[in-house]
């Protein structure tokens, strides 16, 4: 005659089975490693976003420059009150060394794009598990920066000749971002607050310091944002407060994106689980436990 387990044993087995089912979604989430999205989609996204960003900067040029120069006076006034108006000193020091000034002009015109693009490609290729949240952070920060360009147009220091500032590009007839009339016309030169040169440089630096394995790459990651800030100030393209605002904006975007992508806040997880549960009830699919687990897994790997 077959032997049956006592009721207490059966209850213990049932409890262990339930615990095992509850551990499955968590184990699945730990095993799931986010991957980078398809390259064609990312290329399309980058092209569309940067085109929209550039065109929006141009559209945001307001009629007349009086507000931009009034804001420049405000920024200089605040910096002088705080004792942080170092832009003129850096500008004069740079101009005293012509070869260094020409180098700084080229750095300002090119590295902003070259280094950022190189870091994006490296991140996609070698650190795909971090790509989504880092890509989102820089896009969000850049999008928010457009609001600053719109609400607070700001004349850069190189336009303030009465304050003693000199544009090293025009003074040395050097290659630069606004060296030609065409390049100056096809962009918004009053989009200075916040400084996305400083913001993007910080983004690149954080990635290299945190994710690179070679010591020389980490060192470059630490030096690049600092060098960029010195260059944008000494070439009279930005104020100290521009750099502070750009760095703060990107820092905040990095933190928010990291939390949303890697920590998966409980309210968001619960909302996804409820939505999936209701959907499964209407379509007659799996139980609520597996639905919650799948929602958590999707939350960990969302785009």
CORNOR-V51551 format. One line per field, one symbol per residue. ss: DSSP state (A for helix, B for strand, O for the rest). burial: # if it has 9 or more other ideal C-beta (glycine too) atoms within 8 Angstrom, else .. Layout:
# CORNOR-V51551
ss: ???
burial: ???
This chain:
# CORNOR-V51551
ss: OOOOOOAAAAAAAAAAAAAAAAAAAAAAAAAOOOOOOOAAAAAAAAAAAAAAAAAAAAAOOOOOOAAAAAAAAAAAAAAAAAOOOOAAAAAAAAAOOAAAAAAAAAAAAAAAAAAAAAAAAAAAAAOAAAAAAAAAAAAAAAAAAAAAAAAOOOOOAAAOAAAOOOOAAAAAOOOOOOOOAAAAAOOOOOOOOOOAAAAAAAAAAAAAAAAOOOAAAAAAAAAAAAAAAAAAAAOOOOOAAAAAAAAAAAAAAAAAAAAAAAAOOAAAAAAAAAAAAAAAAAAOOOOAAAAAAAAAAAAAOOO
burial: .........#..#........#.###.##..#.#.......#...#..#...##.###.#......###.##..##.##.....#.##.######.....##.######..#..##..##.###..##.#############.###.##...########...######.##.#.####...##..#######################..#....##.###.##.#################.##########.######..#...##..##.###.##........############...
